[in-house]
Amino acid sequence: MPVFKPRNRLVNFRLSEEEFQKLQGGCRVHGARSISDYARSCVLKDLASVVEKKEEYIPQAETGERSVQEITHKVTALETRIDDLLKLVDSLRTSGETLQLSPVDVTQSA
């Protein structure tokens, strides 16, 4: 004989007469012992599918979060390099030296 978990929590909601008739019909069609059993099985089945769908999207969210972190790191590194270049230009201005610049390929990453 199966051992059942005690059910000591109550969920209560109101239905229109039409909704109640549909619930009773579903109960009969699916051979549930009671409306309560049928409603419980429907709700739990729906919750299981929601959890399954959520688990499918979690890896995508984590990947997106990593991408944002990588972009943030790269932007921070670029800000530091720009600050260094500005300091260099400023120091060259104050020293009176001229700066010879050559074309740079900005599409290459460091």
N, C-alpha and C positions, 0 to 999 in steps of 0.2 A: 504494500500500500504506500503511495507517495506521501512524502512529508511536505506539507504546505507551510509557507512562511506566514506568520500571523499578519493580518491586514488590520492595522489599527488607525489608519489615517482616512479621513473622509473628505471627498470632493463633492460639492453640491452645486448644481447649476440649473437654471430654468430653461424650459423648452416651450415652443409654441405647440399647439395641438398637431400641426402638420409635421413639425420636427419630431415629435414624439412618435407619431405613426410611422415615419421613416425609420426611426430607431428600432421600433418593434419589428418592422419588416426585415431589417437587416439582421436582427437577432434570430428570427425564424429561418431566414435563408442560410445563415452561417451555422445554425444548429447550436447556438450558445445556450448555456443553462439558464441564463437570466439576462435582463437588460444590463445589469451591473457588470456581469462578466464580459458581455459584448462591448460595452462602452470602454471598459478597462483595456481590453485587447486592442481596440481601435486606437485609443490614445497612445498606448505603449508602442504599437507598431509605427505610428506616425512619429513619435519621439525618436525611435531607433533610426528611422530614415533621415531625420533632421541631424542627428549626431553623425551619421555616416557621411552626409553631405558636408557637414562642417569639417570633418577630418580630412576630406578631399581638398579643402581650400586652405587648411593650415600650412602645408608646405609652401604653397604659393605665397602666402602672407609672409612667411619667414624669409623666402627668397627676396621678396620686395623689400623687407626690412634690411636685409644684408646689402642690397643694392643701394639703398639710401645711405647706409653707413659708409659704404665704399665711396660714394659720391661726396659725402661730407668730408671724409678723410682727404680726398683729392683736392677739394676746394680749399681746405685748410692749408694743404701743402702749397698750393698755388698762391694763396694769400701771403704765405711766408716768403716765397720766392720773389713775389712782386715787391714786398717790403724791402727785401735785401737789394733788389735792383734800384729801387727809389733811393735808398741810402747811398748806394754806389754812385748814382747820377748826381746826387746832392754833394757828395764829397768831391767828385770831379769838378763840379761847378765852383766850389769854394777854393779848390787848388788851382784853378785856371787851366787845367789840362783839357785837351780836346779828345773826344771819344770817337773812334772809328768803328762804325757798326757794319756788320756784314749781314746779308739776308739770312733769316732763320726760318726753318720749316716748323711752323707751329702745329702741324698735324701729328708730329712725333711726340710720344709721351716719354717722360723721364723714367 
